[in-house]
Amino acid sequence: MDLQWMAWTFETAVFFAVIAALIAAYTVWGVVSPSVPRRGFLPMPTTRGDRLFLGLMGSAWINLAWLGLTEASQWVAVMLSVLFMLVIGRWG
């Protein structure tokens, strides 16, 4: 299959592979240990899956903004996304 029309970079492939792995892991975790909604600094009670979704959406926006606003390495945006996901997951 020829994917050159998509202009994939290694960073993009890693980003989507991590998303797929997170969704699979959270699915297994949710089946084994169902989540209970809790309140953190977000203005609503959230479950683990809610925080994963919000973290993924925020990470997508971080990466898109980074691509659109800077010429710096995409790895910086990936690290910011990881930090964002950890903060949302732990205290969100």
PDB file of N, CA, C and O in Angstrom:
ATOM      1  N   MET A   1       0.848  -1.178   0.000  1.00  0.00           N
ATOM      2  CA  MET A   1       0.000   0.000   0.000  1.00  0.00           C
ATOM      3  C   MET A   1       0.894   1.242   0.000  1.00  0.00           C
ATOM      4  O   MET A   1       1.794   1.364   0.832  1.00  0.00           O
ATOM      5  N   ASP A   2       0.648   2.145  -0.918  1.00  0.00           N
ATOM      6  CA  ASP A   2       1.452   3.355  -1.058  1.00  0.00           C
ATOM      7  C   ASP A   2       0.852   4.481  -0.217  1.00  0.00           C
ATOM      8  O   ASP A   2      -0.235   4.977  -0.517  1.00  0.00           O
ATOM      9  N   LEU A   3       1.568   4.881   0.840  1.00  0.00           N
ATOM     10  CA  LEU A   3       1.075   5.944   1.730  1.00  0.00           C
ATOM     11  C   LEU A   3       1.845   7.245   1.570  1.00  0.00           C
ATOM     12  O   LEU A   3       1.756   8.114   2.437  1.00  0.00           O
ATOM     13  N   GLN A   4       2.595   7.406   0.495  1.00  0.00           N
ATOM     14  CA  GLN A   4       3.391   8.616   0.331  1.00  0.00           C
ATOM     15  C   GLN A   4       2.537   9.866   0.152  1.00  0.00           C
ATOM     16  O   GLN A   4       2.990  10.968   0.464  1.00  0.00           O
ATOM     17  N   TRP A   5       1.329   9.720  -0.337  1.00  0.00           N
ATOM     18  CA  TRP A   5       0.459  10.879  -0.510  1.00  0.00           C
ATOM     19  C   TRP A   5       0.096  11.515   0.820  1.00  0.00           C
ATOM     20  O   TRP A   5      -0.327  12.670   0.861  1.00  0.00           O
ATOM     21  N   MET A   6       0.261  10.752   1.936  1.00  0.00           N
ATOM     22  CA  MET A   6      -0.125  11.248   3.253  1.00  0.00           C
ATOM     23  C   MET A   6       0.981  12.048   3.929  1.00  0.00           C
ATOM     24  O   MET A   6       0.723  12.747   4.908  1.00  0.00           O
ATOM     25  N   ALA A   7       2.207  11.956   3.423  1.00  0.00           N
ATOM     26  CA  ALA A   7       3.352  12.678   3.993  1.00  0.00           C
ATOM     27  C   ALA A   7       3.528  12.352   5.475  1.00  0.00           C
ATOM     28  O   ALA A   7       3.700  13.250   6.299  1.00  0.00           O
ATOM     29  N   TRP A   8       3.485  11.074   5.802  1.00  0.00           N
ATOM     30  CA  TRP A   8       3.685  10.647   7.181  1.00  0.00           C
ATOM     31  C   TRP A   8       5.108  10.942   7.633  1.00  0.00           C
ATOM     32  O   TRP A   8       6.062  10.779   6.872  1.00  0.00           O
ATOM     33  N   THR A   9       5.235  11.371   8.863  1.00  0.00           N
ATOM     34  CA  THR A   9       6.544  11.502   9.487  1.00  0.00           C
ATOM     35  C   THR A   9       6.613  10.487  10.621  1.00  0.00           C
ATOM     36  O   THR A   9       5.591   9.944  11.041  1.00  0.00           O
ATOM     37  N   PHE A  10       7.799  10.239  11.104  1.00  0.00           N
ATOM     38  CA  PHE A  10       7.962   9.300  12.206  1.00  0.00           C
ATOM     39  C   PHE A  10       7.199   9.778  13.439  1.00  0.00           C
ATOM     40  O   PHE A  10       6.571   8.976  14.129  1.00  0.00           O
ATOM     41  N   GLU A  11       7.251  11.068  13.715  1.00  0.00           N
ATOM     42  CA  GLU A  11       6.564  11.633  14.880  1.00  0.00           C
ATOM     43  C   GLU A  11       5.049  11.422  14.783  1.00  0.00           C
ATOM     44  O   GLU A  11       4.400  11.097  15.777  1.00  0.00           O
ATOM     45  N   THR A  12       4.491  11.608  13.588  1.00  0.00           N
ATOM     46  CA  THR A  12       3.058  11.409  13.390  1.00  0.00           C
ATOM     47  C   THR A  12       2.673   9.954  13.600  1.00  0.00           C
ATOM     48  O   THR A  12       1.649   9.659  14.216  1.00  0.00           O
ATOM     49  N   ALA A  13       3.488   9.053  13.090  1.00  0.00           N
ATOM     50  CA  ALA A  13       3.219   7.627  13.266  1.00  0.00           C
ATOM     51  C   ALA A  13       3.269   7.242  14.742  1.00  0.00           C
ATOM     52  O   ALA A  13       2.427   6.476  15.212  1.00  0.00           O
ATOM     53  N   VAL A  14       4.250   7.766  15.476  1.00  0.00           N
ATOM     54  CA  VAL A  14       4.348   7.487  16.915  1.00  0.00           C
ATOM     55  C   VAL A  14       3.126   8.043  17.637  1.00  0.00           C
ATOM     56  O   VAL A  14       2.568   7.375  18.507  1.00  0.00           O
ATOM     57  N   PHE A  15       2.707   9.243  17.293  1.00  0.00           N
ATOM     58  CA  PHE A  15       1.546   9.880  17.921  1.00  0.00           C
ATOM     59  C   PHE A  15       0.299   9.010  17.766  1.00  0.00           C
ATOM     60  O   PHE A  15      -0.411   8.773  18.743  1.00  0.00           O
ATOM     61  N   PHE A  16       0.025   8.538  16.560  1.00  0.00           N
ATOM     62  CA  PHE A  16      -1.168   7.718  16.338  1.00  0.00           C
ATOM     63  C   PHE A  16      -1.027   6.322  16.933  1.00  0.00           C
ATOM     64  O   PHE A  16      -2.022   5.741  17.368  1.00  0.00           O
ATOM     65  N   ALA A  17       0.176   5.773  16.961  1.00  0.00           N
ATOM     66  CA  ALA A  17       0.384   4.467  17.598  1.00  0.00           C
ATOM     67  C   ALA A  17       0.132   4.559  19.094  1.00  0.00           C
ATOM     68  O   ALA A  17      -0.455   3.650  19.681  1.00  0.00           O
ATOM     69  N   VAL A  18       0.569   5.645  19.715  1.00  0.00           N
ATOM     70  CA  VAL A  18       0.330   5.831  21.155  1.00  0.00           C
ATOM     71  C   VAL A  18      -1.162   5.986  21.428  1.00  0.00           C
ATOM     72  O   VAL A  18      -1.666   5.442  22.411  1.00  0.00           O
ATOM     73  N   ILE A  19      -1.869   6.710  20.585  1.00  0.00           N
ATOM     74  CA  ILE A  19      -3.318   6.855  20.761  1.00  0.00           C
ATOM     75  C   ILE A  19      -4.001   5.495  20.687  1.00  0.00           C
ATOM     76  O   ILE A  19      -4.848   5.187  21.526  1.00  0.00           O
ATOM     77  N   ALA A  20      -3.649   4.684  19.708  1.00  0.00           N
ATOM     78  CA  ALA A  20      -4.250   3.351  19.576  1.00  0.00           C
ATOM     79  C   ALA A  20      -3.938   2.489  20.788  1.00  0.00           C
ATOM     80  O   ALA A  20      -4.811   1.775  21.280  1.00  0.00           O
ATOM     81  N   ALA A  21      -2.703   2.548  21.274  1.00  0.00           N
ATOM     82  CA  ALA A  21      -2.318   1.760  22.449  1.00  0.00           C
ATOM     83  C   ALA A  21      -3.064   2.234  23.700  1.00  0.00           C
ATOM     84  O   ALA A  21      -3.490   1.411  24.511  1.00  0.00           O
ATOM     85  N   LEU A  22      -3.226   3.545  23.864  1.00  0.00           N
ATOM     86  CA  LEU A  22      -3.965   4.074  25.012  1.00  0.00           C
ATOM     87  C   LEU A  22      -5.426   3.638  24.997  1.00  0.00           C
ATOM     88  O   LEU A  22      -5.967   3.244  26.030  1.00  0.00           O
ATOM     89  N   ILE A  23      -6.060   3.705  23.845  1.00  0.00           N
ATOM     90  CA  ILE A  23      -7.462   3.293  23.752  1.00  0.00           C
ATOM     91  C   ILE A  23      -7.610   1.813  24.076  1.00  0.00           C
ATOM     92  O   ILE A  23      -8.536   1.425  24.789  1.00  0.00           O
ATOM     93  N   ALA A  24      -6.716   0.990  23.565  1.00  0.00           N
ATOM     94  CA  ALA A  24      -6.762  -0.450  23.860  1.00  0.00           C
ATOM     95  C   ALA A  24      -6.537  -0.711  25.348  1.00  0.00           C
ATOM     96  O   ALA A  24      -7.251  -1.510  25.955  1.00  0.00           O
ATOM     97  N   ALA A  25      -5.551  -0.041  25.933  1.00  0.00           N
ATOM     98  CA  ALA A  25      -5.250  -0.243  27.356  1.00  0.00           C
ATOM     99  C   ALA A  25      -6.415   0.218  28.237  1.00  0.00           C
ATOM    100  O   ALA A  25      -6.768  -0.465  29.198  1.00  0.00           O
ATOM    101  N   TYR A  26      -7.009   1.362  27.919  1.00  0.00           N
ATOM    102  CA  TYR A  26      -8.126   1.861  28.721  1.00  0.00           C
ATOM    103  C   TYR A  26      -9.361   0.980  28.559  1.00  0.00           C
ATOM    104  O   TYR A  26     -10.151   0.860  29.494  1.00  0.00           O
ATOM    105  N   THR A  27      -9.541   0.372  27.415  1.00  0.00           N
ATOM    106  CA  THR A  27     -10.653  -0.553  27.225  1.00  0.00           C
ATOM    107  C   THR A  27     -10.498  -1.763  28.133  1.00  0.00           C
ATOM    108  O   THR A  27     -11.445  -2.156  28.815  1.00  0.00           O
ATOM    109  N   VAL A  28      -9.328  -2.346  28.144  1.00  0.00           N
ATOM    110  CA  VAL A  28      -9.062  -3.505  29.017  1.00  0.00           C
ATOM    111  C   VAL A  28      -9.202  -3.096  30.475  1.00  0.00           C
ATOM    112  O   VAL A  28      -9.831  -3.807  31.258  1.00  0.00           O
ATOM    113  N   TRP A  29      -8.625  -1.961  30.849  1.00  0.00           N
ATOM    114  CA  TRP A  29      -8.684  -1.478  32.223  1.00  0.00           C
ATOM    115  C   TRP A  29     -10.133  -1.238  32.652  1.00  0.00           C
ATOM    116  O   TRP A  29     -10.504  -1.553  33.783  1.00  0.00           O
ATOM    117  N   GLY A  30     -10.959  -0.677  31.749  1.00  0.00           N
ATOM    118  CA  GLY A  30     -12.363  -0.423  32.061  1.00  0.00           C
ATOM    119  C   GLY A  30     -13.169  -1.694  32.254  1.00  0.00           C
ATOM    120  O   GLY A  30     -14.098  -1.723  33.060  1.00  0.00           O
ATOM    121  N   VAL A  31     -12.826  -2.743  31.525  1.00  0.00           N
ATOM    122  CA  VAL A  31     -13.525  -4.019  31.671  1.00  0.00           C
ATOM    123  C   VAL A  31     -13.116  -4.684  32.986  1.00  0.00           C
ATOM    124  O   VAL A  31     -13.957  -5.230  33.700  1.00  0.00           O
ATOM    125  N   VAL A  32     -11.827  -4.636  33.298  1.00  0.00           N
ATOM    126  CA  VAL A  32     -11.306  -5.279  34.513  1.00  0.00           C
ATOM    127  C   VAL A  32     -11.722  -4.504  35.767  1.00  0.00           C
ATOM    128  O   VAL A  32     -12.109  -5.108  36.768  1.00  0.00           O
ATOM    129  N   SER A  33     -11.644  -3.190  35.717  1.00  0.00           N
ATOM    130  CA  SER A  33     -11.937  -2.353  36.872  1.00  0.00           C
ATOM    131  C   SER A  33     -12.756  -1.143  36.420  1.00  0.00           C
ATOM    132  O   SER A  33     -12.181  -0.131  36.020  1.00  0.00           O
ATOM    133  N   PRO A  34     -14.093  -1.229  36.475  1.00  0.00           N
ATOM    134  CA  PRO A  34     -14.930  -0.104  36.027  1.00  0.00           C
ATOM    135  C   PRO A  34     -14.613   1.192  36.780  1.00  0.00           C
ATOM    136  O   PRO A  34     -14.316   1.178  37.974  1.00  0.00           O
ATOM    137  N   SER A  35     -14.683   2.291  36.061  1.00  0.00           N
ATOM    138  CA  SER A  35     -14.332   3.596  36.605  1.00  0.00           C
ATOM    139  C   SER A  35     -15.512   4.240  37.323  1.00  0.00           C
ATOM    140  O   SER A  35     -16.669   4.027  36.959  1.00  0.00           O
ATOM    141  N   VAL A  36     -15.204   5.028  38.344  1.00  0.00           N
ATOM    142  CA  VAL A  36     -16.206   5.793  39.089  1.00  0.00           C
ATOM    143  C   VAL A  36     -15.936   7.276  38.815  1.00  0.00           C
ATOM    144  O   VAL A  36     -14.792   7.716  38.931  1.00  0.00           O
ATOM    145  N   PRO A  37     -16.956   8.050  38.457  1.00  0.00           N
ATOM    146  CA  PRO A  37     -16.728   9.479  38.216  1.00  0.00           C
ATOM    147  C   PRO A  37     -16.179  10.176  39.460  1.00  0.00           C
ATOM    148  O   PRO A  37     -16.582   9.886  40.587  1.00  0.00           O
ATOM    149  N   ARG A  38     -15.240  11.113  39.222  1.00  0.00           N
ATOM    150  CA  ARG A  38     -14.683  11.903  40.319  1.00  0.00           C
ATOM    151  C   ARG A  38     -14.463  13.322  39.844  1.00  0.00           C
ATOM    152  O   ARG A  38     -14.429  13.599  38.645  1.00  0.00           O
ATOM    153  N   ARG A  39     -14.314  14.219  40.809  1.00  0.00           N
ATOM    154  CA  ARG A  39     -14.085  15.631  40.490  1.00  0.00           C
ATOM    155  C   ARG A  39     -12.645  15.985  40.744  1.00  0.00           C
ATOM    156  O   ARG A  39     -12.082  15.665  41.791  1.00  0.00           O
ATOM    157  N   GLY A  40     -12.053  16.650  39.771  1.00  0.00           N
ATOM    158  CA  GLY A  40     -10.716  17.197  39.915  1.00  0.00           C
ATOM    159  C   GLY A  40     -10.793  18.687  39.640  1.00  0.00           C
ATOM    160  O   GLY A  40     -11.750  19.342  40.052  1.00  0.00           O
ATOM    161  N   PHE A  41      -9.799  19.232  38.949  1.00  0.00           N
ATOM    162  CA  PHE A  41      -9.849  20.661  38.629  1.00  0.00           C
ATOM    163  C   PHE A  41     -10.748  20.968  37.431  1.00  0.00           C
ATOM    164  O   PHE A  41     -11.060  22.132  37.180  1.00  0.00           O
ATOM    165  N   LEU A  42     -11.169  19.933  36.683  1.00  0.00           N
ATOM    166  CA  LEU A  42     -12.104  20.161  35.588  1.00  0.00           C
ATOM    167  C   LEU A  42     -13.480  20.505  36.162  1.00  0.00           C
ATOM    168  O   LEU A  42     -13.810  20.059  37.261  1.00  0.00           O
ATOM    169  N   PRO A  43     -14.290  21.287  35.442  1.00  0.00           N
ATOM    170  CA  PRO A  43     -15.558  21.763  36.013  1.00  0.00           C
ATOM    171  C   PRO A  43     -16.688  20.732  35.996  1.00  0.00           C
ATOM    172  O   PRO A  43     -17.858  21.105  36.078  1.00  0.00           O
ATOM    173  N   MET A  44     -16.358  19.449  35.892  1.00  0.00           N
ATOM    174  CA  MET A  44     -17.390  18.412  35.841  1.00  0.00           C
ATOM    175  C   MET A  44     -16.808  17.110  36.362  1.00  0.00           C
ATOM    176  O   MET A  44     -15.596  16.906  36.291  1.00  0.00           O
ATOM    177  N   PRO A  45     -17.648  16.228  36.883  1.00  0.00           N
ATOM    178  CA  PRO A  45     -17.147  14.906  37.272  1.00  0.00           C
ATOM    179  C   PRO A  45     -16.756  14.118  36.018  1.00  0.00           C
ATOM    180  O   PRO A  45     -17.478  14.143  35.021  1.00  0.00           O
ATOM    181  N   THR A  46     -15.636  13.430  36.063  1.00  0.00           N
ATOM    182  CA  THR A  46     -15.154  12.683  34.898  1.00  0.00           C
ATOM    183  C   THR A  46     -14.710  11.283  35.294  1.00  0.00           C
ATOM    184  O   THR A  46     -14.248  11.053  36.412  1.00  0.00           O
ATOM    185  N   THR A  47     -14.858  10.352  34.359  1.00  0.00           N
ATOM    186  CA  THR A  47     -14.335   9.001  34.534  1.00  0.00           C
ATOM    187  C   THR A  47     -12.966   8.946  33.861  1.00  0.00           C
ATOM    188  O   THR A  47     -12.535   9.917  33.240  1.00  0.00           O
ATOM    189  N   ARG A  48     -12.284   7.805  33.988  1.00  0.00           N
ATOM    190  CA  ARG A  48     -10.988   7.653  33.326  1.00  0.00           C
ATOM    191  C   ARG A  48     -11.117   7.849  31.827  1.00  0.00           C
ATOM    192  O   ARG A  48     -10.281   8.508  31.208  1.00  0.00           O
ATOM    193  N   GLY A  49     -12.162   7.277  31.241  1.00  0.00           N
ATOM    194  CA  GLY A  49     -12.377   7.407  29.802  1.00  0.00           C
ATOM    195  C   GLY A  49     -12.625   8.845  29.374  1.00  0.00           C
ATOM    196  O   GLY A  49     -12.147   9.270  28.322  1.00  0.00           O
ATOM    197  N   ASP A  50     -13.366   9.597  30.176  1.00  0.00           N
ATOM    198  CA  ASP A  50     -13.598  11.017  29.889  1.00  0.00           C
ATOM    199  C   ASP A  50     -12.279  11.783  29.889  1.00  0.00           C
ATOM    200  O   ASP A  50     -12.012  12.582  28.992  1.00  0.00           O
ATOM    201  N   ARG A  51     -11.461  11.528  30.903  1.00  0.00           N
ATOM    202  CA  ARG A  51     -10.172  12.218  30.992  1.00  0.00           C
ATOM    203  C   ARG A  51      -9.246  11.813  29.852  1.00  0.00           C
ATOM    204  O   ARG A  51      -8.480  12.640  29.357  1.00  0.00           O
ATOM    205  N   LEU A  52      -9.305  10.547  29.425  1.00  0.00           N
ATOM    206  CA  LEU A  52      -8.520  10.122  28.271  1.00  0.00           C
ATOM    207  C   LEU A  52      -8.977  10.886  27.027  1.00  0.00           C
ATOM    208  O   LEU A  52      -8.147  11.400  26.278  1.00  0.00           O
ATOM    209  N   PHE A  53     -10.277  10.964  26.805  1.00  0.00           N
ATOM    210  CA  PHE A  53     -10.806  11.683  25.640  1.00  0.00           C
ATOM    211  C   PHE A  53     -10.388  13.149  25.669  1.00  0.00           C
ATOM    212  O   PHE A  53      -9.914  13.677  24.664  1.00  0.00           O
ATOM    213  N   LEU A  54     -10.562  13.810  26.817  1.00  0.00           N
ATOM    214  CA  LEU A  54     -10.177  15.220  26.920  1.00  0.00           C
ATOM    215  C   LEU A  54      -8.679  15.400  26.713  1.00  0.00           C
ATOM    216  O   LEU A  54      -8.245  16.356  26.070  1.00  0.00           O
ATOM    217  N   GLY A  55      -7.895  14.483  27.259  1.00  0.00           N
ATOM    218  CA  GLY A  55      -6.447  14.554  27.073  1.00  0.00           C
ATOM    219  C   GLY A  55      -6.049  14.358  25.619  1.00  0.00           C
ATOM    220  O   GLY A  55      -5.159  15.048  25.123  1.00  0.00           O
ATOM    221  N   LEU A  56      -6.702  13.422  24.929  1.00  0.00           N
ATOM    222  CA  LEU A  56      -6.399  13.201  23.514  1.00  0.00           C
ATOM    223  C   LEU A  56      -6.800  14.403  22.664  1.00  0.00           C
ATOM    224  O   LEU A  56      -6.071  14.792  21.752  1.00  0.00           O
ATOM    225  N   MET A  57      -7.947  14.986  22.959  1.00  0.00           N
ATOM    226  CA  MET A  57      -8.377  16.162  22.208  1.00  0.00           C
ATOM    227  C   MET A  57      -7.415  17.330  22.437  1.00  0.00           C
ATOM    228  O   MET A  57      -7.034  18.023  21.494  1.00  0.00           O
ATOM    229  N   GLY A  58      -7.031  17.537  23.685  1.00  0.00           N
ATOM    230  CA  GLY A  58      -6.066  18.598  23.982  1.00  0.00           C
ATOM    231  C   GLY A  58      -4.727  18.341  23.314  1.00  0.00           C
ATOM    232  O   GLY A  58      -4.093  19.271  22.815  1.00  0.00           O
ATOM    233  N   SER A  59      -4.291  17.091  23.301  1.00  0.00           N
ATOM    234  CA  SER A  59      -3.022  16.742  22.658  1.00  0.00           C
ATOM    235  C   SER A  59      -3.075  17.001  21.160  1.00  0.00           C
ATOM    236  O   SER A  59      -2.099  17.463  20.569  1.00  0.00           O
ATOM    237  N   ALA A  60      -4.207  16.705  20.550  1.00  0.00           N
ATOM    238  CA  ALA A  60      -4.357  16.981  19.121  1.00  0.00           C
ATOM    239  C   ALA A  60      -4.232  18.477  18.851  1.00  0.00           C
ATOM    240  O   ALA A  60      -3.559  18.888  17.906  1.00  0.00           O
ATOM    241  N   TRP A  61      -4.882  19.287  19.681  1.00  0.00           N
ATOM    242  CA  TRP A  61      -4.808  20.742  19.492  1.00  0.00           C
ATOM    243  C   TRP A  61      -3.407  21.267  19.752  1.00  0.00           C
ATOM    244  O   TRP A  61      -2.946  22.169  19.053  1.00  0.00           O
ATOM    245  N   ILE A  62      -2.721  20.713  20.751  1.00  0.00           N
ATOM    246  CA  ILE A  62      -1.338  21.120  21.016  1.00  0.00           C
ATOM    247  C   ILE A  62      -0.474  20.839  19.795  1.00  0.00           C
ATOM    248  O   ILE A  62       0.294  21.702  19.370  1.00  0.00           O
ATOM    249  N   ASN A  63      -0.589  19.641  19.227  1.00  0.00           N
ATOM    250  CA  ASN A  63       0.221  19.280  18.065  1.00  0.00           C
ATOM    251  C   ASN A  63      -0.134  20.113  16.841  1.00  0.00           C
ATOM    252  O   ASN A  63       0.759  20.542  16.111  1.00  0.00           O
ATOM    253  N   LEU A  64      -1.424  20.350  16.603  1.00  0.00           N
ATOM    254  CA  LEU A  64      -1.818  21.178  15.460  1.00  0.00           C
ATOM    255  C   LEU A  64      -1.323  22.612  15.611  1.00  0.00           C
ATOM    256  O   LEU A  64      -0.831  23.206  14.651  1.00  0.00           O
ATOM    257  N   ALA A  65      -1.450  23.164  16.808  1.00  0.00           N
ATOM    258  CA  ALA A  65      -0.965  24.523  17.047  1.00  0.00           C
ATOM    259  C   ALA A  65       0.547  24.586  16.861  1.00  0.00           C
ATOM    260  O   ALA A  65       1.063  25.543  16.282  1.00  0.00           O
ATOM    261  N   TRP A  66       1.252  23.579  17.345  1.00  0.00           N
ATOM    262  CA  TRP A  66       2.705  23.553  17.210  1.00  0.00           C
ATOM    263  C   TRP A  66       3.107  23.538  15.734  1.00  0.00           C
ATOM    264  O   TRP A  66       4.003  24.271  15.315  1.00  0.00           O
ATOM    265  N   LEU A  67       2.430  22.693  14.954  1.00  0.00           N
ATOM    266  CA  LEU A  67       2.735  22.618  13.525  1.00  0.00           C
ATOM    267  C   LEU A  67       2.442  23.935  12.816  1.00  0.00           C
ATOM    268  O   LEU A  67       3.190  24.350  11.931  1.00  0.00           O
ATOM    269  N   GLY A  68       1.366  24.582  13.201  1.00  0.00           N
ATOM    270  CA  GLY A  68       0.958  25.809  12.532  1.00  0.00           C
ATOM    271  C   GLY A  68       1.706  27.053  12.961  1.00  0.00           C
ATOM    272  O   GLY A  68       1.805  28.012  12.195  1.00  0.00           O
ATOM    273  N   LEU A  69       2.236  27.052  14.177  1.00  0.00           N
ATOM    274  CA  LEU A  69       2.813  28.279  14.722  1.00  0.00           C
ATOM    275  C   LEU A  69       4.332  28.279  14.849  1.00  0.00           C
ATOM    276  O   LEU A  69       4.930  29.338  15.037  1.00  0.00           O
ATOM    277  N   THR A  70       4.966  27.116  14.749  1.00  0.00           N
ATOM    278  CA  THR A  70       6.415  27.077  14.927  1.00  0.00           C
ATOM    279  C   THR A  70       7.078  26.231  13.848  1.00  0.00           C
ATOM    280  O   THR A  70       6.425  25.469  13.136  1.00  0.00           O
ATOM    281  N   GLU A  71       8.370  26.385  13.752  1.00  0.00           N
ATOM    282  CA  GLU A  71       9.187  25.557  12.858  1.00  0.00           C
ATOM    283  C   GLU A  71      10.037  24.593  13.677  1.00  0.00           C
ATOM    284  O   GLU A  71      10.841  23.846  13.119  1.00  0.00           O
ATOM    285  N   ALA A  72       9.867  24.604  14.983  1.00  0.00           N
ATOM    286  CA  ALA A  72      10.683  23.777  15.871  1.00  0.00           C
ATOM    287  C   ALA A  72      10.299  22.301  15.733  1.00  0.00           C
ATOM    288  O   ALA A  72       9.294  21.956  15.111  1.00  0.00           O
ATOM    289  N   SER A  73      11.120  21.453  16.326  1.00  0.00           N
ATOM    290  CA  SER A  73      10.910  20.010  16.255  1.00  0.00           C
ATOM    291  C   SER A  73       9.558  19.611  16.826  1.00  0.00           C
ATOM    292  O   SER A  73       9.122  20.135  17.851  1.00  0.00           O
ATOM    293  N   GLN A  74       8.906  18.684  16.154  1.00  0.00           N
ATOM    294  CA  GLN A  74       7.606  18.194  16.604  1.00  0.00           C
ATOM    295  C   GLN A  74       7.729  17.432  17.918  1.00  0.00           C
ATOM    296  O   GLN A  74       6.739  17.275  18.633  1.00  0.00           O
ATOM    297  N   TRP A  75       8.920  16.961  18.244  1.00  0.00           N
ATOM    298  CA  TRP A  75       9.096  16.217  19.501  1.00  0.00           C
ATOM    299  C   TRP A  75       8.767  17.074  20.718  1.00  0.00           C
ATOM    300  O   TRP A  75       8.330  16.545  21.739  1.00  0.00           O
ATOM    301  N   VAL A  76       8.967  18.376  20.629  1.00  0.00           N
ATOM    302  CA  VAL A  76       8.610  19.260  21.745  1.00  0.00           C
ATOM    303  C   VAL A  76       7.101  19.206  21.967  1.00  0.00           C
ATOM    304  O   VAL A  76       6.647  19.125  23.109  1.00  0.00           O
ATOM    305  N   ALA A  77       6.329  19.250  20.898  1.00  0.00           N
ATOM    306  CA  ALA A  77       4.871  19.168  21.011  1.00  0.00           C
ATOM    307  C   ALA A  77       4.443  17.813  21.558  1.00  0.00           C
ATOM    308  O   ALA A  77       3.499  17.730  22.344  1.00  0.00           O
ATOM    309  N   VAL A  78       5.129  16.753  21.147  1.00  0.00           N
ATOM    310  CA  VAL A  78       4.810  15.420  21.655  1.00  0.00           C
ATOM    311  C   VAL A  78       5.048  15.369  23.168  1.00  0.00           C
ATOM    312  O   VAL A  78       4.236  14.814  23.908  1.00  0.00           O
ATOM    313  N   MET A  79       6.154  15.945  23.621  1.00  0.00           N
ATOM    314  CA  MET A  79       6.443  15.960  25.061  1.00  0.00           C
ATOM    315  C   MET A  79       5.421  16.824  25.819  1.00  0.00           C
ATOM    316  O   MET A  79       5.004  16.461  26.919  1.00  0.00           O
ATOM    317  N   LEU A  80       5.019  17.951  25.244  1.00  0.00           N
ATOM    318  CA  LEU A  80       3.978  18.776  25.864  1.00  0.00           C
ATOM    319  C   LEU A  80       2.662  18.009  25.941  1.00  0.00           C
ATOM    320  O   LEU A  80       1.932  18.119  26.926  1.00  0.00           O
ATOM    321  N   SER A  81       2.363  17.242  24.913  1.00  0.00           N
ATOM    322  CA  SER A  81       1.138  16.439  24.899  1.00  0.00           C
ATOM    323  C   SER A  81       1.168  15.363  25.973  1.00  0.00           C
ATOM    324  O   SER A  81       0.163  15.117  26.641  1.00  0.00           O
ATOM    325  N   VAL A  82       2.322  14.721  26.139  1.00  0.00           N
ATOM    326  CA  VAL A  82       2.462  13.702  27.181  1.00  0.00           C
ATOM    327  C   VAL A  82       2.257  14.344  28.551  1.00  0.00           C
ATOM    328  O   VAL A  82       1.544  13.798  29.393  1.00  0.00           O
ATOM    329  N   LEU A  83       2.873  15.493  28.775  1.00  0.00           N
ATOM    330  CA  LEU A  83       2.705  16.201  30.048  1.00  0.00           C
ATOM    331  C   LEU A  83       1.241  16.588  30.264  1.00  0.00           C
ATOM    332  O   LEU A  83       0.712  16.426  31.363  1.00  0.00           O
ATOM    333  N   PHE A  84       0.591  17.094  29.225  1.00  0.00           N
ATOM    334  CA  PHE A  84      -0.822  17.458  29.307  1.00  0.00           C
ATOM    335  C   PHE A  84      -1.674  16.247  29.671  1.00  0.00           C
ATOM    336  O   PHE A  84      -2.544  16.332  30.538  1.00  0.00           O
ATOM    337  N   MET A  85      -1.422  15.114  29.005  1.00  0.00           N
ATOM    338  CA  MET A  85      -2.182  13.888  29.290  1.00  0.00           C
ATOM    339  C   MET A  85      -1.983  13.445  30.739  1.00  0.00           C
ATOM    340  O   MET A  85      -2.938  13.033  31.398  1.00  0.00           O
ATOM    341  N   LEU A  86      -0.759  13.526  31.231  1.00  0.00           N
ATOM    342  CA  LEU A  86      -0.491  13.121  32.615  1.00  0.00           C
ATOM    343  C   LEU A  86      -1.229  14.023  33.611  1.00  0.00           C
ATOM    344  O   LEU A  86      -1.799  13.535  34.587  1.00  0.00           O
ATOM    345  N   VAL A  87      -1.218  15.323  33.366  1.00  0.00           N
ATOM    346  CA  VAL A  87      -1.908  16.267  34.267  1.00  0.00           C
ATOM    347  C   VAL A  87      -3.416  16.031  34.248  1.00  0.00           C
ATOM    348  O   VAL A  87      -4.045  15.970  35.304  1.00  0.00           O
ATOM    349  N   ILE A  88      -3.999  15.897  33.057  1.00  0.00           N
ATOM    350  CA  ILE A  88      -5.450  15.653  32.949  1.00  0.00           C
ATOM    351  C   ILE A  88      -5.807  14.309  33.588  1.00  0.00           C
ATOM    352  O   ILE A  88      -6.800  14.208  34.309  1.00  0.00           O
ATOM    353  N   GLY A  89      -5.008  13.289  33.329  1.00  0.00           N
ATOM    354  CA  GLY A  89      -5.290  11.977  33.869  1.00  0.00           C
ATOM    355  C   GLY A  89      -5.195  11.907  35.374  1.00  0.00           C
ATOM    356  O   GLY A  89      -5.980  11.212  36.020  1.00  0.00           O
ATOM    357  N   ARG A  90      -4.242  12.618  35.936  1.00  0.00           N
ATOM    358  CA  ARG A  90      -4.023  12.544  37.387  1.00  0.00           C
ATOM    359  C   ARG A  90      -4.911  13.492  38.174  1.00  0.00           C
ATOM    360  O   ARG A  90      -5.525  13.091  39.163  1.00  0.00           O
ATOM    361  N   TRP A  91      -4.987  14.752  37.743  1.00  0.00           N
ATOM    362  CA  TRP A  91      -5.693  15.766  38.544  1.00  0.00           C
ATOM    363  C   TRP A  91      -6.941  16.322  37.874  1.00  0.00           C
ATOM    364  O   TRP A  91      -7.615  17.172  38.455  1.00  0.00           O
ATOM    365  N   GLY A  92      -7.266  15.870  36.678  1.00  0.00           N
ATOM    366  CA  GLY A  92      -8.371  16.444  35.899  1.00  0.00           C
ATOM    367  C   GLY A  92      -9.712  16.114  36.349  1.00  0.00           C
ATOM    368  O   GLY A  92     -10.692  16.556  35.749  1.00  0.00           O
TER     369      GLY A  92
END
